[in-house]
Amino acid sequence: MEPFLEKFFPEVHRKMKEDTKISNYCKFDSQLLTSFTSSLYVAGLVASFVASSVTRAFGRKPSVLMGGAAFLAGSALGGAAVNVYMLIFGRLLLGVGVGFANQSVPLYLSEMAPARYRGAINNGFQFSIGIGALAANFINYGTEQIKGGWGWRVSLALAAVPASILTLGALFLPETPNSLIQRKSDHQKAKLMLQRVRGTNDVEAEFDDLLKASSTAKTINHPFKKIIQRKYRPQLLMAMAIPFFQQVTGINVIAFYAPLLFRTIGLGRLKVCQLSKWIECGGSIGFGRNMWVKWMNRVRWRKLDIYTLI
């Protein structure tokens, strides 16, 4: 938004409005603007390493709460920012929230979901990210119309809405049976929780599996040395290569920088074009992912990976 650029990145805004000799691409060549954008991902990367230790030591629920609290603080700072340092600090806190949530929420869903629905429920996490991106673009389109140039504050502050839902919801969530066994060895409490979430008292087989897995895990003193052994290398390689090459394609960069990309090719603000683009994107997200949710638990995962790569 132009009022946002004018307040925090005046050099970029000046180039946009006045300098017609510089190419549209170079007008956005700003280290400060790049720092603002990338700070979220840097913070998320660092926080994900911390989050794994917190989740293991204190449980899944506290990790979710910490992620939600970081989201709330970051959105508050962003909406109330008066200088670029405040803006970037809020962005860093949002990155911390991303790191904690991306680590703890899928794990919580996996441990609480019944085995037959685990894949579909975990896919719902990714589906919600797509819906969130679509909603964010609708919000940006609407808040840009606000007279007075303060629409960007509403846009940034509205991140507190899903953050509040995440944080308040986590307060009422129980801890997972896996976590209770892993951290406290409270087998009776873990069994009662498993019976509660499964809705039946017949959980002996699954509970025995949890106890066996926990017992086996505790016998491994050096898990990283274990996982790089020769017999595990094919699985380790694919587990790293698939998400790596998925991101290296650059699809997330294109989606994230779409508004700037439109401007750099000289198409102006393109409000209608941008809106229609994201409506189409949202339709494909909704239809495509719902189809995968329906079928992903009925076919082998290896086949799904092969079809995706093709």
C-alpha positions in Angstrom: 0.0 0.0 0.0 1.3 3.4 -0.9 0.7 5.1 2.5 2.6 2.2 4.1 5.5 2.7 1.7 5.5 6.4 2.1 5.6 6.2 5.9 8.2 3.4 6.4 10.1 3.2 3.0 10.0 6.7 1.6 12.9 6.1 -0.8 11.0 3.3 -2.5 7.8 5.4 -2.6 9.7 8.3 -4.1 11.1 6.1 -6.9 7.7 4.8 -7.6 6.1 8.2 -7.9 8.8 10.4 -9.4 11.7 8.5 -11.0 10.6 7.4 -14.5 14.0 6.5 -15.7 14.6 3.6 -13.4 13.0 0.3 -14.3 10.1 -0.8 -12.3 12.1 -3.7 -10.9 14.9 -1.5 -9.5 12.4 0.7 -7.8 11.9 -2.0 -5.2 15.6 -2.6 -4.7 15.7 -1.7 -1.0 17.7 -3.6 1.7 15.4 -2.2 4.4 12.3 -3.4 2.6 13.9 -6.8 2.0 14.8 -7.0 5.7 11.2 -6.3 6.7 9.9 -9.0 4.4 12.5 -11.7 5.2 12.7 -11.1 8.9 9.6 -13.2 9.5 11.2 -16.2 7.8 14.5 -15.8 9.5 12.8 -15.7 12.9 10.6 -18.6 12.0 13.7 -20.7 11.0 15.5 -20.0 14.3 12.3 -20.4 16.4 11.6 -23.8 14.9 14.7 -25.2 16.4 13.8 -23.7 19.8 10.2 -24.9 19.5 11.2 -28.5 19.0 13.0 -28.5 22.4 10.2 -26.7 24.1 7.6 -29.1 22.7 9.6 -32.1 23.8 10.4 -30.8 27.3 7.1 -29.0 28.2 4.5 -30.5 26.0 2.6 -29.7 22.8 0.0 -27.4 24.5 2.6 -24.9 25.9 4.3 -24.7 22.6 1.0 -23.9 20.8 0.3 -21.2 23.5 3.7 -19.6 23.0 3.2 -19.5 19.2 -0.2 -17.9 19.7 1.1 -15.3 22.2 4.0 -14.4 19.8 1.4 -13.9 17.0 -0.7 -11.6 19.2 2.3 -9.5 20.2 3.6 -9.3 16.7 0.2 -8.2 15.2 -0.2 -5.6 18.0 3.2 -4.1 17.3 2.6 -4.1 13.5 -0.7 -2.4 13.8 0.6 0.3 16.2 4.0 0.7 14.5 5.3 4.3 14.4 8.8 3.5 12.9 10.4 0.8 10.8 12.2 -0.7 13.8 8.9 -1.3 15.6 7.6 -2.8 12.4 10.4 -5.2 11.9 10.4 -6.3 15.6 6.7 -7.1 15.2 7.5 -9.0 12.1 10.1 -11.0 14.0 7.6 -11.9 16.7 5.2 -13.1 13.9 8.1 -15.3 12.7 8.5 -16.7 16.2 4.8 -17.6 16.1 5.2 -19.2 12.7 8.1 -21.3 14.0 6.3 -22.5 17.1 3.0 -23.1 15.4 4.4 -25.0 12.4 6.3 -27.3 14.7 3.7 -27.9 17.4 0.3 -27.8 15.7 0.9 -30.6 13.1 2.5 -32.7 15.8 -0.5 -32.2 18.1 -2.9 -33.0 15.3 -1.0 -36.2 14.4 -0.9 -37.4 18.0 -4.6 -36.7 18.7 -6.1 -37.8 15.4 -7.3 -41.4 14.8 -4.9 -43.3 12.5 -7.4 -43.6 9.7 -8.0 -39.8 9.6 -4.5 -38.6 10.5 -3.5 -37.7 7.0 -6.7 -35.8 6.2 -6.6 -33.9 9.4 -3.0 -32.9 9.0 -3.7 -31.8 5.4 -6.4 -29.6 6.9 -3.5 -27.6 8.5 -2.0 -26.8 5.1 -5.5 -26.2 3.7 -6.1 -23.6 6.4 -2.9 -21.8 5.4 -4.2 -21.5 1.9 -7.5 -20.1 3.2 -5.6 -17.7 5.4 -3.6 -16.4 2.4 -6.7 -15.9 0.4 -8.4 -14.1 3.3 -5.4 -11.8 3.8 -5.6 -10.7 0.2 -9.3 -9.9 0.5 -8.5 -7.9 3.6 -5.7 -6.0 1.9 -8.0 -5.3 -1.0 -10.6 -3.9 1.3 -8.4 -1.9 3.7 -6.6 -0.3 0.8 -9.9 1.5 0.0 -9.9 3.2 3.5 -9.5 7.0 3.2 -6.8 8.6 5.3 -4.0 6.1 4.6 -4.3 4.1 7.7 -5.8 0.9 6.2 -2.4 -0.8 6.5 -2.8 -0.7 10.3 -6.1 -2.5 10.1 -4.5 -5.1 7.8 -1.6 -5.8 10.0 -3.6 -5.7 13.3 -6.2 -8.2 12.0 -3.6 -10.9 12.3 -4.6 -10.8 16.0 -8.0 -12.5 15.1 -6.7 -15.9 14.1 -3.9 -15.5 16.8 -6.6 -15.0 19.4 -8.5 -18.1 18.2 -5.3 -20.2 18.4 -4.3 -18.9 21.8 -7.7 -19.1 23.5 -8.4 -22.4 21.9 -5.2 -23.9 23.1 -6.1 -23.0 26.7 -9.0 -25.5 26.5 -7.0 -28.2 24.7 -5.8 -31.3 26.6 -2.3 -32.5 26.4 -1.7 -35.5 24.1 -1.3 -39.0 25.5 2.1 -39.3 23.8 3.3 -36.2 25.6 2.1 -37.4 29.0 3.9 -40.7 28.5 7.0 -39.1 27.1 7.4 -36.3 29.7 5.8 -37.6 32.9 5.5 -41.3 32.5 1.9 -40.9 33.8 0.5 -44.0 32.1 -2.8 -43.9 33.9 -3.5 -40.3 33.0 -2.4 -40.9 29.4 -4.7 -43.9 29.1 -7.7 -42.0 30.4 -6.9 -39.2 27.9 -6.6 -41.6 25.0 -10.0 -43.2 26.0 -11.5 -39.7 26.1 -10.3 -38.5 22.7 -11.2 -41.9 21.1 -14.6 -42.1 22.7 -14.2 -45.7 23.8 -12.5 -47.7 26.6 -11.1 -50.2 24.1 -7.8 -48.5 23.5 -5.4 -51.3 24.7 -3.8 -52.0 21.4 -3.1 -48.3 20.6 -2.0 -47.6 24.2 0.5 -50.5 24.1 1.9 -49.1 20.9 2.5 -45.7 22.5 4.2 -47.3 25.5 6.4 -49.4 23.3 7.4 -46.5 21.0 8.2 -44.3 24.0 10.2 -47.1 25.6 12.2 -47.7 22.4 12.8 -43.9 22.0 14.3 -43.7 25.4 16.9 -46.4 24.6 18.4 -44.3 21.8 21.0 -42.0 23.3 22.1 -40.3 20.0 19.1 -40.0 17.7 21.0 -38.0 15.1 23.8 -40.5 14.8 21.1 -43.2 14.6 19.2 -41.6 11.7 22.3 -41.1 9.5 23.1 -44.8 9.6 23.3 -46.4 6.2 20.0 -48.3 6.5 18.0 -45.1 7.2 19.7 -42.9 4.5 17.2 -43.5 1.7 14.3 -42.4 3.9 16.3 -39.5 5.4 17.3 -38.3 1.9 13.7 -38.3 0.6 12.4 -36.7 3.8 14.8 -33.8 3.2 14.8 -33.6 -0.6 11.0 -33.5 -1.1 10.3 -30.4 0.9 13.6 -28.8 -0.2 12.9 -29.0 -3.9 9.3 -28.1 -3.4 10.4 -24.7 -2.0 13.4 -24.3 -4.4 10.9 -24.2 -7.3 10.1 -20.7 -6.1 6.4 -21.0 -6.0 6.0 -19.4 -2.6 8.2 -16.5 -3.6 6.0 -15.9 -6.7 2.8 -16.1 -4.6 4.2 -13.9 -1.8 5.6 -11.2 -4.1 2.7 -11.3 -6.6 1.6 -7.6 -5.9 5.2 -6.4 -6.5 5.7 -8.6 -9.5 2.6 -7.0 -11.1 3.9 -3.6 -10.5 7.4 -4.3 -11.8 6.0 -5.2 -15.2 4.3 -1.8 -15.4 0.7 -2.8 -14.8 0.0 -0.2 -12.2 -2.0 -1.1 -9.1 -4.1 -3.7 -10.7 -6.6 -4.0 -7.9 -9.2 -5.9 -10.0 -6.6 -8.2 -11.6 -5.0 -9.0 -8.3 -8.4 -9.7 -6.6 -9.5 -12.0 -9.5 -6.2 -13.8 -9.4 -6.6 -14.7 -5.7 -10.2 -15.7 -6.2 -9.1 -18.2 -8.8 -6.2 -19.3 -6.5 -8.7 -19.8 -3.7 -11.0 -21.9 -5.9 -8.1 -24.2 -6.9 -7.0 -24.5 -3.2 -10.5 -25.4 -2.1 -11.3 -27.9 -4.8 -7.8 -29.5 -5.2 -7.0 -30.0 -1.6 -10.5 -31.2 -0.7 -10.1 -33.9 -3.3 -6.8 -34.9 -1.8 -8.2 -35.0 1.7 -10.9 -37.4 0.4 -8.5 -39.8 -1.3 -5.2 -39.5 0.5 -6.1 -42.1 3.1 -7.4 -44.6 0.6 -4.3 -44.9 -1.5 -0.6 -45.5 -0.7 1.4 -42.4 0.2 4.2 -43.5 -2.2 1.8 -43.3 -5.1 0.7 -39.8 -4.1 4.3 -38.6 -4.0 4.9 -40.1 -7.5 1.8 -38.4 -8.9 2.8 -35.1 -7.4 6.3 -35.2 -8.8 4.9 -36.0 -12.2 
